[in-house]
Amino acid sequence: MIDPWASIKIDDYEQLFREFGIESFEPYVKAFPDAHLLMRRGVVVGHRDFQLIYNCIKSKAPFVAITGRATSGPMHFGHKMVFDLLVWYQSHGADVFIPLSEAESYAVRGIPWEECRRIGLEEIVPSLIALGLKPTARIYFQTDTLPLLKLAYTFSRKITLNEAQSIYGFSGSDNMAKIFFPFIQVADILLPQLHSFGGPRPTIVPVSIDQDPHIRITRDVAERFVNEYGFVKPSSTYHKFLSGLKVDPETGKPGKMSASDPESSVFLTDPPDVAAGKLLNAFTGGQPTVKEQREMGGNPDICSVFEWLKYHLIEDDKKLSEIYNACKGGNLVCGDCKAYASELIYAFMKDHHYKRDQAKKIVHKYLMRS
């Protein structure tokens, strides 16, 4: 069972794919000449019904791209991956919707409503705009959106507690707000298919694999209500987790990047020098000494610093390959690689902070009127 609220890193993706019927994304990697780097570098690893989205992009037919963000704190680079993909889909014709999940933050984290709204408006939306999101995107708070809440109540009548427990593993200690929240999540994904929001059309939901329970229940609900609403079952893609910067003492490897461990995460609101310092102190796949590194080479496949270069900091595939081979061959030592990565993250963060400051002036242009 996958827990969408846990901070657990998943290593065996193939086993999960077999268990839950997720298909490999590999056949689509070369389908787009301008494929996003997360696609072409094997970070996006799985999908459900992506052929529908591929057909829409190729034929320039309407489709939706949607993913949400809990208003529990500032975004880190693990969250950034999802919205990088959303920006890419928007550039390929998607109608973008982004729910700000203050209901989840209140139900699961116990964050006060007023703080949820502040985080959404001051922390999250400016970062989304700074990442390149265009004003045609529709961003909304869940509790402000009456059609969403009506959908959630409608859907909840067709799902039993036993069904919800089999997907989410709810226990007797879970509060009722947490148990009801998945129906709001389902309503978020299907809301754009209401006629007042554009009508039934293919929908892509890019998520990390831990969010698959939400996708499965949404596809089930869409099928149950197809006669009433004409829903198209949503498609999804699944990407690997971004590793944290520190080693998990239990496994000896970096864990999943989590907002609950600030020293293991880089947030989009971190000052540039703080972000650079975190990468300088990150776990690497190098040998214990420089001499051994020169002789035996490093292991970029388990290195969190190389992962940052691969997922976020280097656009050029040839340059990334050169760094990979230099590390494996012992021609690049960890100190030099860390220094290079820290320079790149410093430059990115400096630019991102400037764009965030500018974005704060236009947040209102992105908020959907309910």
N, C-alpha and C positions, 0 to 999 in steps of 0.2 A: 504494500500500500504506500502511496506517495502522499506526504503531508505538505500541502502548499504553504503552511505557516511555519515550517521548521527551517532551521539554518544548517542543513546537512548537505555535504557535497556528494554528488553521485558520480561513480567512476565507471560502472558497467552499463553504458547506454544501450548496447545491443540486447542485453537481457531484458531491459525495460521495454524496448521496442517490440521484442517478441511477445512479451507478456500483455502489452496493451494495444498491439496492432498498429504501431507507428511504422511508417515506411522510411527508407533512407532518402535523404535529400540529394545524394550524389548525382543521380541522373539529370538534375536541373542545374548543376554547377556551371556547365558550359553553355547553358541555354541562353544566357544574357551576355552580350558583349561587354556590358558595363556592370556586371554582377558586383554586388556589394562585397567588400573585402571579407566580411564575416561569412558570406556564402562561398566564395572561391577558395578560402583557406580552411574549409572544413570545420568551421565553428558552428554554423547552422548544419545540424546533422540529421534531422528527421522532419517529417511532415505528415499531415493528414489532408488529402484532397487538394494538394497544391496545383494539380493540373487545371483546376477551375481558374485559379489566379493567373497561371501562366497563359491560359487562353485569353483572359481579359486583357492582360498587358500586351500580348501580341496583336490582338484585334482592336485595341483601344476601346474596349467595352467598359462600362461602369463597374467599379468594385469598391469595397470598403476595406480600409486598414484600421484596426482598432487595438489598442492596448491601454491599460489603466495604470495608475500610480497611486499607491496608498499615501495619504498625507500624514505619515508618521515621522518624517524627518527629511533632511536634504537628500538628494540623489547621489549615489556613488557610481563608479564606472561600471559596475555590474548592471545597474539600471540603465545606464547610458546605452548599452548595447541594443536594447529593445527599441529605444527611440531613434537610434541611428538607422535601424531597419525601417522604422515608420517613416522617417524623412525620405528614405530611398523609395519606398512605395508611393509616397506622395509625389515624388518627381516622375513616377511612372503612371500617374493618373488616378491614384486612389483618393477617395473621399475619406479624410482622416478624422477619427473621433477619439478623444482621450478623456475618459472619466477620471475624476479625482475622487479616490475612494475614501472619503472621510467616514463613511459608514463602517468600513472595515477597520480603520484606525481606532474608531471609538469602540467597536464591538470586540475586537481581538486584543488591541493594545491599551484600551482604556484612556486614550488621549482625549481631552476635553474638546467639544465641538469648536469653540472659538480658536483654539490652538491649531486644530486641523485646517481651518480656513486660512489662518495666517500662513501656515507652512505651504499650503497650496499656492496662494497668491504671491508670496514673497520668496519662497525657496524653489518651488518646482516649476511653475509656469515660466519664469524668466530663464531658467536653464533650458527648458524645451525650445523656447524661441531662439536662444543663443546657439543651439545645436543645428538650427537651420529650418525649423518648422515654419511653414508659410501660414498667413492669416486665414486661408481657406479652411484650416483645421478647426474642428469644433471641440472645445474643451469645456467641461461642465462639472459642477459638483453634483454628486448623486442626489442628495436630499433636496436640491433645488429643482429637480426635474420630475414633475408629476407623471408624465407618460412612462418614465422608467419605473417609478414606484408602483404604478398600476400594473405594469407588465410583471413585476416581481411577485405581486400578490396573485396574479392570474396563474403564473407558472407554478407557484407553490401548491396550488390545489391538485396538481397532477403528479406530484412527487411525494412519496411516503417517507416517513422518518427512517424506516428500514433501508430504503434505497439510498437516502442521503448518508446513512451510517456506513453502508457498504462501500461508498466512494471516498468519504472523508474520514471515517473512523472516529466519529464523534463519541465522546464518553459522557457518563452521567455528570461529570463535573463541568462540562462545557455549558456556558450560558446560552440562552435562547437567541440572543442577538447574533452570536457567532454561528448558530445553527441556521438562522434565517439568511445571513449575509450571502451565501452562495447564490440565492435566487436573485439578489441584486446584481451579482456578477454576471449571471446568465442574461438578465435583462439588459445589462450594459452591452453585451456582445450582439444581441438581437435587435436592440433599439433602432439602429440605423436602417433596418429592413422594414420598419413601419412606413406606411405610405407618406406620412407627414415628414419623414426624414429621408425620403428618396426611394422607398419601396424595396421589395425583395431583390437582392443581387448578391453575388459571391462576396464573401468576407474573409479576410486573412487576419489571423491573430498571432503575431510573433511573440513567443513566450519561452522561458526556460522550462525544462522538463518537469520541474516541481509544480508547475501550474496546470499540468495536464488534467487533473481531476475536474477543474473548471471547464475545460474544453469538452471532456467526455459528457458531462451532465448537460452542457449547452447543446451539443449535437443531438442528444436524446430528446431534450425538450423541443428543439426545432422540428424534429420528426413527429412528435406527438401533436404539435400545433400547426402542422403544414396545411391542413385543410382550412383552418380558421384564418391564418395569416399569410400563407404562401411562402414560408421561410425557406431559404436555401441553407442547408447545414453548413456552418462555418468551417473554413479551412484553417490550418494552423501550421506553423513551423516551430521547431525546437532547437535551441542553441545550447552549447556547453556553458557551464558556469565559468565565470572569471574567478580564478583562485585568489584567495587572500594573500597578503604580503608576509604573513607570519606562518610558522610551522605549527600544525596541530600536534601537541605533545603525545597524543594517543596513537597517531598514525605515522608521525615523522614526515608528513607531507603538508603542504599548504591546504587549508580547508576552503570552503566556499566563502567568498567575500560577503561580509555581513555588516549591516549598519550598527549592529549591537557591539561590534569590536572596532572602534574608530582607528586604532593603530594598525589594523590589518586592512583597512579600506582607504581609498582616496575618494573624497567627496567633491562634487563639482563646485562646492562653495569653499573648499580649502584654499588658503592663500597659496600662491605659486611656490614659495619657498618651502612651505609645509609639505605640499605634494611631492616636490623634488626630494625632500629629506626622507620621506617614506620609501620612495623607490631606492634611495641609496642604502637603506637598511633592510631591503627585502631579501627573501629567500632566493637562492639561485641553485642551478644544477651543476655548480662547479666542483672541482676537486678541493681537498683540504688545503693545499698549498699551490702557489703559482707554478713551482717546478713540476708538480704532478699534473697541473692543468696543461702545461706546455707538452708534457710527455704523453698524456692519455686523453686529453681533450675533455671538454665539458659535456653536459647532457641538457641541451636546450629543451628537450621534450618534457622535462619535469621542472623547468625553471620559470618561476613566476615573473621574472623580469623580461624574459623572452616572450612570455605570454602577453605581457603588456605591449611589447613592440608589435606582436602579431595581431592583437585584437584592436588596438587603439592608435598607436603612435607612428607606424610606418605604413604609408599608402602603397609605396612601390614594392611589388612582389620580388623583383630582382634584388633590390637592396636587402630585403628581409632574408632572402635565400643566401646571400653573401654572408650575413651575420650568422645565420644558422651553421653554415659550413665552416666559418672561421672558428666558431665555438667548438664544434665537433672535432675540428682538426688541431685544436690547441693553439691557434694563432690569435685568439681573442680571450683575454682573461676577464674574470667577473667584475673586477674593479672598473676596468675601462668600459665595459658594457653598461654597468650601473650608471656611470658618469654620463654616458651618452643618453641613456633612457631618461635620466633626471633632467638633462638639458631639454629634451623633447617635451617632457611633461610640464616643465616650467614655462616653455614658450606657449604650449597649448593653453595652460591655465591663465596665463596673462591675457591672451586673446579672448578666452572664454569669459573672464571677469569683465572685460571691457564690453563685450556683447551683452552680458547679463545686465550691466548697468543701463545700457541703451534699451534693452528689452523691457525693463521695469516701467518705462514710459508708455508702452503700448500693450500691456497685459490685457486691458479691456477689449481690445480688438479681437482677441482670441476666445473670449468667453461666450459660450452659446447662451442665447436668451431662451429661457424655458417657456 
